[in-house]
Amino acid sequence: MEPAVTNPIDMGKSIADFGFVIMAAASYLVSSAIIIFVFVKWFIRMIDTINERDRQAINEIIQLVRDLHGMIKTICDELN
């Protein structure tokens, strides 16, 4: 009857290689997740900045329209 492990050194090397593959895959997955997270946060921040600038511009336009409406109303009242 043969022993289950014929060469323990080769078995140790294969286990070590397999462990390295597991560690490399884990580090790849973690680094990929971090990069994706950072990219998504950056993209969301960029979109929020654009939305805030647009909101400010729209508020300024609304204020100008209100001012013009008041001026036109004053002119109408003076003409009547």
Wavefront OBJ file of the C-alpha trace (Angstrom):
o trace
v 0.000 0.000 0.000
v 1.381 3.388 -1.082
v 1.323 6.418 1.174
v -1.104 9.199 0.225
v 1.724 11.712 -0.218
v 4.617 10.422 -2.242
v 6.736 13.557 -2.151
v 6.005 15.987 0.684
v 8.265 18.696 -0.764
v 6.308 18.828 -4.028
v 3.067 18.834 -2.051
v 4.307 21.781 0.029
v 5.346 23.682 -3.088
v 1.952 23.149 -4.710
v 0.170 24.310 -1.547
v 2.415 27.373 -1.392
v 1.752 28.146 -5.066
v -1.984 27.728 -4.553
v -1.822 30.037 -1.520
v -0.003 32.639 -3.595
v -2.692 32.435 -6.271
v -5.385 32.918 -3.627
v -3.559 35.927 -2.142
v -3.004 37.476 -5.600
v -6.666 37.017 -6.519
v -7.816 38.488 -3.209
v -5.561 41.526 -3.571
v -6.770 41.996 -7.156
v -10.405 41.881 -6.049
v -9.817 44.307 -3.182
v -7.874 46.776 -5.328
v -10.482 46.567 -8.094
v -13.271 47.238 -5.604
v -11.397 50.249 -4.201
v -10.767 51.675 -7.675
v -14.412 51.229 -8.677
v -15.579 52.833 -5.408
v -13.257 55.835 -5.860
v -14.329 56.252 -9.490
v -18.029 56.147 -8.592
v -17.544 58.672 -5.752
v -15.601 60.982 -8.104
v -18.298 60.711 -10.769
v -21.087 61.415 -8.266
v -19.204 64.443 -6.916
v -18.718 65.749 -10.459
v -22.431 65.359 -11.260
v -23.409 67.052 -7.970
v -21.138 70.003 -8.766
v -22.695 70.397 -12.216
v -26.205 70.201 -10.731
v -25.376 72.807 -8.076
v -24.009 75.246 -10.681
v -27.102 74.740 -12.830
v -29.368 75.265 -9.820
v -27.607 78.540 -9.015
v -27.904 79.714 -12.618
v -31.608 78.859 -12.712
v -32.191 80.723 -9.437
v -30.438 83.788 -10.867
v -32.585 83.608 -14.018
v -35.750 83.308 -11.918
v -34.718 86.355 -9.871
v -34.061 88.356 -13.051
v -37.467 87.374 -14.439
v -39.129 88.484 -11.194
v -37.290 91.805 -11.325
v -38.316 92.326 -14.956
v -41.899 91.429 -14.126
v -41.908 94.012 -11.354
v -40.472 96.668 -13.691
v -43.023 95.892 -16.400
v -45.841 95.983 -13.846
v -44.622 99.378 -12.640
v -44.514 100.704 -16.211
v -48.042 99.363 -16.859
v -49.354 100.990 -13.704
v -47.767 104.305 -14.667
v -49.297 104.169 -18.159
v -52.798 103.464 -16.850
l 1 2 3 4 5 6 7 8 9 10 11 12 13 14 15 16 17 18 19 20 21 22 23 24 25 26 27 28 29 30 31 32 33 34 35 36 37 38 39 40 41 42 43 44 45 46 47 48 49 50 51 52 53 54 55 56 57 58 59 60 61 62 63 64 65 66 67 68 69 70 71 72 73 74 75 76 77 78 79 80
